[in-house]
Amino acid sequence: MRCGEKCFTIHIDNNGVKEAALINARTPAEARKKFRKEFGKEKEIISVRGKGSVRL
């Protein structure tokens, strides 16, 4: 994990089924990029919400 990262909740529509995923990133835009890289571009992202800073 990098300095300044937060946990973002990404709500997606997966073939009519609404799901959520947690992604660690610095910005909402970076969270979208990480999600698309990991899960593919075919899943439609509905929203990205910040959950605050992640603490270990």
Residue pairs with C-beta under 8 A, 6 or more apart in sequence:
1 24
1 54
1 56
2 26
4 26
5 24
5 25
5 26
5 53
5 54
6 24
6 25
6 26
6 50
6 51
6 52
6 53
6 54
7 22
7 23
7 24
7 50
7 51
7 52
7 53
7 54
8 22
8 23
8 24
8 25
8 28
8 31
8 48
8 49
8 50
8 51
9 20
9 21
9 22
9 48
9 49
9 51
10 20
10 21
10 22
10 23
10 31
10 32
10 35
10 45
10 47
10 48
11 18
11 19
11 20
11 45
11 46
11 47
11 48
11 49
12 18
12 19
12 20
12 21
12 35
12 39
12 43
12 44
12 45
12 46
13 19
13 43
13 44
13 46
14 43
18 46
21 35
21 39
22 51
23 31
23 34
23 35
23 38
24 34
24 54
25 31
25 33
25 34
28 48
28 50
31 48
32 45
32 48
35 45
36 45
